[in-house]
Amino acid sequence: MDRTYAGVMSRRNTIMKSSVGMDYTLYESDGIGFDYEAMMAGIGYSLDDIAAIQAAGGVGNTPLIELKNITELARRSAARGRGARIFIKDEAANPSGSFKARRAAVSVYQAKKLGFKGVMAATSGNYGAAVASQAAMAGLKCIIVQECYDSEGRGQPEILEKARKCEAYGAEVLQLSVGPELFYVYLLLLEETGYFNASLYTAFGIAGVETLGMELILQCRKMVGKDPDTVVVTNAGGGNLTGTARGILKAGGQGVEIIGASVDLAGLHMASDRDFNKKSFTTGHTGFGVPFCTNPDRSDVPRSAARPLRYMDRYVTVKQGEVFYTTEALARLEGLERGPAGNTSLAAALALAREMKQDEILVVQETEYTGAGKHILPQLSFARANGIKIEIGDPGHEVPGMNIVLPSDPGKMGVRELDLMKIKTSYLRRFIKEGNRAPLTEADMDYLSAELRLSRERVGEILEKLGETEK
């Protein structure tokens, strides 16, 4: 085999197809799109089947907890009669400490069913621990490939903590520096080992998250007698939001507003060695969230099952300092010490609750475990060591890569709205730049309409305008 970068990349589709055990060509159309719902159904498991698979691995049925003190904190800076009740789905109760155990349980089950001897995942964090945990239960070998260091060998505390977690479950962890070698090494290892590709973006993984959305709807109905008005989801690659939203819809949760939330890391390039350690968050940030919205198929499978623009009603950002503040508030006010990813959406919820009426229900759909490297103190110390100024004041003055501003008052916390129409337009602009200028079929337009949750007429208007601009 040709082991050069070019040689391995030329075989990427063949490698990915054989390592997932799924023929993606079955769902491709003659035009630009593919049959998304057929791909999701192609896994062959009902939602009840998935719940049973997860239960066998100790996954799911996590508690929904009302955060009464956090709600009160939000109401203190809200207008009279405002301040929705905030609930949180405590996914840290899963065996590996995060909602990603739901994805891993289904992928590992499928790997064992198909006779694979081991599983692999390319991830810096919680998903690696989830795959390693489920693989240990199933008696499968596990390799996790991590993007861990900059060129000087400095690794972020949070990433190193997650590597320790993976190794504790018996996984072999390969730690790489930032750059294009991650995908190359991953493909090469998949080919050499013949392991199952437990990608975050397969239909198995996304279907695994659907149980989370279903559970929170059923639990909310039992606890308060109605569906939540709003569910806030930390958004990175889009799988968390996609799976949760699909589960909500399958549980009959019509009219539930789905809000994506990411940490604002605008201006920092995720593949830049210079910027790698200028950020304090390894997931749930705009460096993943925005690119994966505009190009969901940038993942390690031919067609990603994470399609966030199909389900997202709003997309907001929060600042790094606001998430650190929220992490401490959750511990001090509710007695729950949890990690940063879930607290991204909780930080957004503190601000969003102030917009809502007091009888409305807002659910933050996940928490994650915390550990030595994920705690706010090592994170802030590492930031300071990398030249980031730590301040207390107005988070609106925070500039990614320059400073972290902890709110001097909870009333200073807020969300910044991302323009979903602008993001959808960027999706279509990329579509045109990839050479899709030929007249589109009815099926093509239906596909784009579903992808972007826009009418066919609106998609046509945007394409026509972009076409004129690109000439």
Buried (B, 14 or more C-beta within 10 A) or exposed (E): EEEEBEEBBEBBEEBBBBBBBBEBEEBBEEBBBBBBEEBBBBBEBEBEBBBEBBEEBBBBEBEBBBBEBBBEBBBEBBEEEBBBBBBBBBBBBBBBBBBBBBBBBBBBBBBBEEEBEBBBBBBBBBBBBBBBBBBBBBEBBBBBBBBBBBEEEBBBBBBBBBBBBBBEBEBBBBBBBBBEBBBBBBBBBBBEBEBBBBBBBBBBBBBBBBBBBBBBBBBBBEEBEEBBBBBBBBBBBBBBBBBBBBBBBBBEBEEBBBBBBBBBBBEBBBEEBEBBBBBBBBBBBBBBBBBBBBBBEEBBBBBBBBBBBBBBBBBBBBBBBBBBBBBBBBBEBBEBBBBBBBBBBBBBBBBBBBBBEBEBBBBBBBBBBBBEBBBBEBBBEBBEEBEBEBBEBBBEEBBBBEBBBBBEEBBBBBBBEBEBEEBBBBBBBEBBEEEBEEEBBEBBBBBBBBBBBBEBEBBBEBBEEBEEEEE
